[in-house]
Each structure stands twice: as structure tokens, then as C-alpha cells.
């Protein structure tokens, strides 16, 4: 499985990689899927060979055993980070220390097991090349492919609702949906200026399940104050505003905008291989 920002986007089974992210057409990223199929076939063969060697040297000639590799990377601004872990039969087996460029093994493992791991684990140079270069490149490639597809098919939407409570106050809620990236600013304006008091909301951008994102923000107001407030959405180069008047439509303005929000994107690749030995 391949995950982008905690959402599954790719599934590898029966020696073929298939897209899993809703809203992304396969033919738009066909070259990516073809290359990923080849990469996963190679990784499957490598892990299968490693699993067979480990089982043989541990004297495990029967039963079902598993070797699981989990690896990924993160990009934030100009900074990249990564990880690579290997598990055997559901237990931590090996982890790569990217800072010190070396493999680490659990302290309680016997010396013979540590030697076995050192022999059959991927080389330090191979892992560093993947975490420092290959994985970030794949991540940007995914982001570009999916961003272009979603931008062509969806437009951000704003919806404002008003709820009045018996104790003499009202809540205005602004719902933002069809967001093609989790980088967004959603605020309430009073007389055109951002309001910080009486604001509540999820505090995060949530996936909608179809390849887009959503969020909402609410504010407490006194009855009759509704005309003073406007919901303001900044999403990439789009600025959309929705007045609190019921029945009014959101208005959209174009033009590039600057944002202090940093892009945080991560790709997590997990491959689980089962190799039964009779």
C-alpha cells in the first residue's frame, strides 16, 4: 500500500499496482502506475529472498512467517525526512537511523541475529539514496499528478448556516468543501476584519473520502449581528467569500495570494509479503 498524507492512493497485489485514491483517473497517471508496478515487483522479490534466507538460518523450515517493510518520506519546505523499518513475524526487526546513517536492531536480540540482519538487510547506501532522493521525487510526482487531476474536476465551495439558541445567541457556521489540497485558510470577518473571539471549529483539514478535503469554522453572534459577518476562504490562488445573509451566494475572486502555511506532504509505502514454507 502507498499512502499520501494518510490516505491510500496505491495498492499492489498480484504483481500489479492499482490507484486507490478517488477522483484520480488511472490514465492521467498511467506512467506512474507502470513504474510503480515494476518497483514493487522488484521489492517483492527482494523481500521474499530475504525472508527465505532469514528462515533458513533461523532453522524455521515450516509454518507461515512474514517479513514487512515500511518506508516513507516527508517534505516540508526545503526539508526532507524519511524512515525505513523491517518487521519479522509481527515484531520490530530492524530500523534505519537516517541521522547517523546506520541500521539499528533491538537491544535484546542475540548476537547471531544481529549478524544475520547485517548480512541480509539493504545496504546503507541503497537506503540513503531511496530516502534522500528517490522517495521525495516520487512524492512530488504523486502530488503533481493528483493536483492537476483534481484541479481540473473540482472547485472549492462555501456554505453558511445559521442556528439560533433559546438563550438569546446564534451560531454562524461556514462549511468549506471540494478543497483539492489541505492547505487552506478559513476565517470569519466582521466588517471586513478577521475575528478571533468566539470562534470554534475542528482545527484541522479533514479528508472527504473522494480525493478532496473539507473543514468548517463557527462563531457565536448576537441576534441581528449576522449582516456584519462574512466567511472568507483562501485556497491556493482562489479567494471565496460568503456573507452570512441567508440566500446569498458565495462570491469568488481570482488572483495569486500569498500564504505563510507550509506545504507538508508525506508518502508512506508499506509492502507485506507472506511466504509459506511447507
FIMAR-550039 format. One record per residue (C-alpha): residue in three letters; x, y, z. Coordinates in Angstrom, 3 decimals, padded with zeros to 6 digits, always signed. Example, Ala and Ser with C-alpha at 12.3 -4.5 7.8 and 13.67 -1.06 7.14 Angstrom:
# FIMAR-550039
{ALA,{+012.300,-004.500,+007.800}}
{SER,{+013.670,-001.060,+007.140}}
//
This chain:
# FIMAR-550039
{UNK,{+000.000,+000.000,+000.000}}
{UNK,{+001.111,+003.557,-000.707}}
{UNK,{-000.287,+006.416,+001.382}}
{UNK,{-000.179,+010.133,+000.619}}
{UNK,{-000.921,+012.286,+003.680}}
{UNK,{-002.501,+009.279,+005.442}}
{UNK,{-004.831,+008.473,+002.529}}
{UNK,{-004.350,+005.274,+000.487}}
{UNK,{-003.540,+006.113,-003.125}}
{UNK,{-001.990,+002.899,-004.453}}
{UNK,{-002.498,-000.810,-003.867}}
{UNK,{-000.127,-003.529,-005.037}}
{UNK,{-001.479,-007.072,-005.412}}
{UNK,{-000.958,-009.957,-007.817}}
{UNK,{+002.166,-008.221,-009.101}}
{UNK,{+000.310,-005.110,-010.272}}
{UNK,{-000.062,-001.602,-008.789}}
{UNK,{-003.532,-000.041,-008.980}}
{UNK,{-004.646,+003.507,-007.985}}
{UNK,{-006.902,+003.664,-004.918}}
{UNK,{-007.465,+007.415,-004.486}}
{UNK,{-010.919,+008.574,-005.538}}
{UNK,{-011.085,+011.336,-008.118}}
{UNK,{-007.837,+010.373,-009.840}}
{UNK,{-008.232,+008.725,-013.220}}
{UNK,{-005.816,+005.934,-013.977}}
{UNK,{-004.966,+007.097,-017.490}}
{UNK,{-003.832,+010.500,-016.203}}
{UNK,{-001.079,+008.836,-014.161}}
{UNK,{-000.617,+005.676,-016.230}}
{UNK,{+003.153,+006.087,-016.468}}
{UNK,{+003.417,+006.371,-012.664}}
{UNK,{+001.404,+003.185,-012.115}}
{UNK,{+003.549,+001.289,-014.658}}
{UNK,{+006.783,+002.324,-012.961}}
{UNK,{+005.391,+001.572,-009.509}}
{UNK,{+004.385,-001.911,-010.658}}
{UNK,{+007.963,-002.567,-011.738}}
{UNK,{+009.378,-001.147,-008.481}}
{UNK,{+007.049,-003.221,-006.312}}
{UNK,{+007.782,-006.389,-008.261}}
{UNK,{+011.476,-005.838,-007.557}}
{UNK,{+010.823,-005.127,-003.856}}
{UNK,{+008.620,-008.218,-003.554}}
{UNK,{+011.399,-010.398,-004.948}}
{UNK,{+013.991,-008.821,-002.656}}
{UNK,{+011.842,-009.297,+000.463}}
{UNK,{+010.909,-012.845,-000.496}}
{UNK,{+014.585,-013.717,-000.881}}
{UNK,{+015.452,-012.033,+002.415}}
{UNK,{+012.626,-013.849,+004.196}}
{UNK,{+013.766,-017.232,+002.853}}
{UNK,{+017.360,-016.587,+003.980}}
{UNK,{+016.327,-015.484,+007.461}}
{UNK,{+014.023,-018.501,+007.913}}
{UNK,{+016.716,-020.899,+006.746}}
{UNK,{+019.379,-019.523,+009.062}}
{UNK,{+016.954,-019.443,+011.986}}
{UNK,{+016.090,-023.097,+011.373}}
{UNK,{+012.430,-022.375,+010.567}}
{UNK,{+011.613,-024.934,+007.908}}
{UNK,{+007.827,-024.905,+008.231}}
{UNK,{+004.854,-022.749,+009.043}}
{UNK,{+003.935,-019.302,+007.775}}
{UNK,{+006.243,-016.367,+008.511}}
{UNK,{+006.066,-012.716,+007.448}}
{UNK,{+008.578,-010.019,+006.609}}
{UNK,{+007.167,-006.484,+006.478}}
{UNK,{+008.960,-003.393,+005.195}}
{UNK,{+007.605,+000.094,+005.945}}
{UNK,{+009.348,+003.085,+004.409}}
{UNK,{+008.485,+006.650,+003.521}}
{UNK,{+009.467,+010.296,+003.401}}
{UNK,{+008.158,+013.751,+004.247}}
{UNK,{+008.644,+017.108,+002.559}}
{UNK,{+008.177,+020.422,+004.362}}
{UNK,{+009.574,+023.433,+002.573}}
{UNK,{+013.221,+022.644,+001.778}}
{UNK,{+013.427,+019.948,+004.450}}
{UNK,{+013.034,+016.238,+003.778}}
{UNK,{+012.970,+013.342,+006.202}}
{UNK,{+012.435,+009.614,+005.933}}
{UNK,{+012.282,+006.268,+007.664}}
{UNK,{+012.717,+002.572,+006.864}}
{UNK,{+011.646,-000.233,+009.193}}
{UNK,{+011.532,-004.010,+008.850}}
{UNK,{+009.398,-006.351,+010.951}}
{UNK,{+009.553,-010.133,+011.246}}
{UNK,{+006.528,-012.147,+012.385}}
{UNK,{+004.867,-009.006,+013.736}}
{UNK,{+007.829,-007.796,+015.838}}
{UNK,{+010.314,-004.976,+015.263}}
{UNK,{+013.178,-006.443,+013.324}}
{UNK,{+015.298,-003.580,+012.067}}
{UNK,{+015.109,+000.225,+011.732}}
{UNK,{+017.252,+002.721,+009.867}}
{UNK,{+018.723,+005.705,+011.714}}
{UNK,{+018.766,+008.345,+008.977}}
{UNK,{+020.609,+010.900,+011.117}}
{UNK,{+023.557,+008.579,+011.781}}
{UNK,{+023.196,+006.565,+008.544}}
{UNK,{+023.143,+003.109,+010.097}}
{UNK,{+020.816,+000.221,+010.842}}
{UNK,{+019.592,-000.265,+014.401}}
{UNK,{+018.463,-003.537,+015.970}}
{UNK,{+016.579,-004.216,+019.237}}
{UNK,{+018.944,-004.429,+022.215}}
{UNK,{+017.554,-007.801,+023.334}}
{UNK,{+018.392,-009.559,+020.074}}
{UNK,{+021.120,-012.169,+020.243}}
{UNK,{+024.471,-011.502,+018.590}}
{UNK,{+023.835,-014.151,+015.935}}
{UNK,{+020.570,-012.468,+014.966}}
{UNK,{+022.261,-009.074,+014.714}}
{UNK,{+024.879,-010.564,+012.407}}
{UNK,{+022.137,-012.175,+010.323}}
{UNK,{+020.335,-008.853,+009.948}}
{UNK,{+023.504,-007.020,+008.948}}
{UNK,{+024.155,-009.541,+006.185}}
{UNK,{+020.708,-009.568,+004.598}}
{UNK,{+019.405,-006.022,+005.157}}
{UNK,{+019.573,-003.448,+002.321}}
{UNK,{+022.873,-001.594,+002.208}}
{UNK,{+023.184,+001.797,+003.891}}
{UNK,{+023.906,+003.449,+000.532}}
{UNK,{+020.771,+001.944,-001.013}}
{UNK,{+018.566,+003.132,+001.837}}
{UNK,{+020.079,+006.639,+001.912}}
{UNK,{+019.608,+007.016,-001.849}}
{UNK,{+015.970,+005.983,-001.542}}
{UNK,{+015.138,+008.192,+001.451}}
{UNK,{+017.103,+011.245,+000.285}}
{UNK,{+016.388,+011.189,-003.451}}
{UNK,{+014.021,+008.537,-004.825}}
{UNK,{+011.201,+008.803,-002.279}}
{UNK,{+010.977,+012.645,-002.323}}
{UNK,{+010.962,+012.534,-006.138}}
{UNK,{+008.104,+010.002,-006.105}}
{UNK,{+006.249,+012.158,-003.589}}
{UNK,{+006.422,+015.298,-005.725}}
{UNK,{+005.426,+013.227,-008.744}}
{UNK,{+002.301,+011.996,-006.939}}
{UNK,{+001.440,+015.499,-005.742}}
{UNK,{+001.767,+016.989,-009.208}}
{UNK,{-000.239,+014.266,-010.934}}
{UNK,{-003.089,+014.286,-008.441}}
{UNK,{-003.208,+018.044,-008.002}}
{UNK,{-003.572,+018.564,-011.755}}
{UNK,{-006.347,+015.972,-011.975}}
{UNK,{-008.340,+017.304,-009.006}}
{UNK,{-007.905,+020.973,-010.017}}
{UNK,{-009.454,+020.119,-013.393}}
{UNK,{-012.533,+018.498,-011.863}}
{UNK,{-013.443,+020.349,-008.645}}
{UNK,{-013.961,+023.909,-007.433}}
{UNK,{-013.965,+024.990,-003.769}}
{UNK,{-017.417,+025.579,-002.265}}
{UNK,{-018.637,+027.578,+000.739}}
{UNK,{-021.906,+027.083,+002.594}}
{UNK,{-023.074,+029.243,+005.537}}
{UNK,{-025.667,+028.092,+008.082}}
{UNK,{-027.258,+029.985,+010.969}}
{UNK,{-028.623,+028.392,+014.147}}
{UNK,{-030.434,+030.302,+016.906}}
{UNK,{-030.455,+029.100,+020.524}}
{UNK,{-033.092,+029.805,+023.249}}
{UNK,{-030.608,+031.663,+025.472}}
{UNK,{-030.510,+034.549,+023.016}}
{UNK,{-027.467,+033.879,+020.877}}
{UNK,{-026.784,+032.447,+017.433}}
{UNK,{-024.011,+030.479,+015.790}}
{UNK,{-022.831,+031.035,+012.242}}
{UNK,{-021.075,+028.064,+010.639}}
{UNK,{-019.102,+028.249,+007.422}}
{UNK,{-018.530,+024.934,+005.626}}
{UNK,{-015.699,+024.698,+003.057}}
{UNK,{-015.687,+021.652,+000.774}}
{UNK,{-014.261,+020.439,-002.559}}
{UNK,{-010.792,+021.569,-001.481}}
{UNK,{-008.136,+019.963,-003.672}}
{UNK,{-005.334,+020.381,-001.104}}
{UNK,{-005.157,+020.524,+002.716}}
{UNK,{-003.503,+023.965,+002.590}}
{UNK,{-006.329,+026.416,+003.273}}
{UNK,{-007.233,+029.452,+005.412}}
{UNK,{-010.859,+029.750,+006.566}}
{UNK,{-011.825,+032.696,+008.813}}
{UNK,{-014.807,+034.824,+009.820}}
{UNK,{-014.650,+038.553,+009.048}}
{UNK,{-016.611,+041.224,+010.909}}
{UNK,{-016.875,+044.456,+008.924}}
{UNK,{-014.096,+043.069,+006.710}}
{UNK,{-011.627,+042.315,+009.532}}
{UNK,{-010.684,+038.865,+010.911}}
{UNK,{-012.434,+037.902,+014.158}}
{UNK,{-010.585,+035.883,+016.809}}
{UNK,{-013.109,+035.804,+019.647}}
{UNK,{-015.967,+033.300,+019.995}}
{UNK,{-014.525,+031.116,+017.221}}
{UNK,{-014.681,+027.342,+017.292}}
{UNK,{-014.200,+024.533,+014.771}}
{UNK,{-012.321,+021.287,+014.121}}
{UNK,{-008.915,+022.989,+013.878}}
{UNK,{-007.853,+020.603,+011.108}}
{UNK,{-008.475,+019.985,+007.422}}
{UNK,{-010.290,+016.663,+007.027}}
{UNK,{-010.317,+014.291,+004.017}}
{UNK,{-013.729,+013.913,+002.382}}
{UNK,{-013.072,+010.406,+001.082}}
{UNK,{-013.244,+011.350,-002.600}}
{UNK,{-009.776,+012.880,-003.006}}
{UNK,{-010.818,+016.333,-001.757}}
{UNK,{-010.755,+017.955,+001.690}}
{UNK,{-013.203,+019.844,+003.885}}
{UNK,{-013.308,+021.931,+007.042}}
{UNK,{-015.609,+024.317,+008.905}}
{UNK,{-015.450,+027.204,+011.345}}
{UNK,{-018.184,+028.643,+013.587}}
{UNK,{-018.660,+031.862,+015.516}}
{UNK,{-021.063,+032.945,+018.268}}
{UNK,{-023.003,+036.162,+017.497}}
{UNK,{-025.910,+038.068,+018.946}}
{UNK,{-029.204,+038.006,+017.030}}
{UNK,{-029.246,+040.818,+014.489}}
{UNK,{-025.439,+040.891,+014.075}}
{UNK,{-025.440,+038.409,+011.171}}
{UNK,{-025.146,+041.076,+008.411}}
{UNK,{-021.814,+042.187,+009.915}}
{UNK,{-020.122,+038.843,+009.226}}
{UNK,{-018.617,+037.237,+006.135}}
{UNK,{-016.895,+033.871,+005.751}}
{UNK,{-013.541,+034.178,+003.975}}
{UNK,{-011.729,+031.255,+002.278}}
{UNK,{-008.206,+031.444,+000.873}}
{UNK,{-007.307,+028.333,-001.104}}
{UNK,{-004.200,+028.498,-003.278}}
{UNK,{-004.898,+031.264,-005.830}}
{UNK,{-008.616,+031.415,-005.009}}
{UNK,{-010.350,+033.768,-002.580}}
{UNK,{-014.011,+032.990,-001.890}}
{UNK,{-016.334,+034.937,+000.414}}
{UNK,{-019.825,+034.034,+001.643}}
{UNK,{-021.895,+036.665,+003.520}}
{UNK,{-023.927,+035.430,+006.479}}
{UNK,{-027.150,+036.625,+004.803}}
{UNK,{-029.311,+033.594,+004.129}}
{UNK,{-029.865,+033.049,+000.441}}
{UNK,{-026.767,+034.936,-000.699}}
{UNK,{-024.321,+033.146,-002.954}}
{UNK,{-020.598,+032.978,-002.307}}
{UNK,{-018.527,+035.254,-004.468}}
{UNK,{-015.152,+034.273,-005.845}}
{UNK,{-012.201,+036.445,-006.795}}
{UNK,{-009.138,+035.310,-008.699}}
{UNK,{-005.506,+036.250,-008.420}}
{UNK,{-002.486,+034.843,-006.701}}
{UNK,{-002.340,+035.136,-002.937}}
{UNK,{+000.495,+034.603,-000.501}}
{UNK,{+000.229,+032.313,+002.482}}
{UNK,{+002.507,+031.574,+005.426}}
{UNK,{+001.237,+027.997,+005.573}}
{UNK,{+003.942,+025.490,+004.684}}
{UNK,{+003.250,+022.511,+002.469}}
{UNK,{+003.525,+019.312,+004.464}}
{UNK,{+003.230,+016.149,+002.413}}
{UNK,{+004.290,+012.630,+003.244}}
{UNK,{+004.362,+009.348,+001.378}}
{UNK,{+004.244,+006.108,+003.300}}
{UNK,{+004.908,+002.889,+001.397}}
{UNK,{+004.193,-000.448,+003.042}}
{UNK,{+004.804,-003.840,+001.460}}
{UNK,{+003.748,-007.014,+003.278}}
{UNK,{+004.979,-010.328,+001.885}}
{UNK,{+003.719,-013.738,+003.047}}
{UNK,{+005.888,-016.678,+002.091}}
{UNK,{+004.501,-020.047,+003.313}}
{UNK,{+007.031,-022.846,+003.653}}
{UNK,{+005.699,-026.396,+003.564}}
//
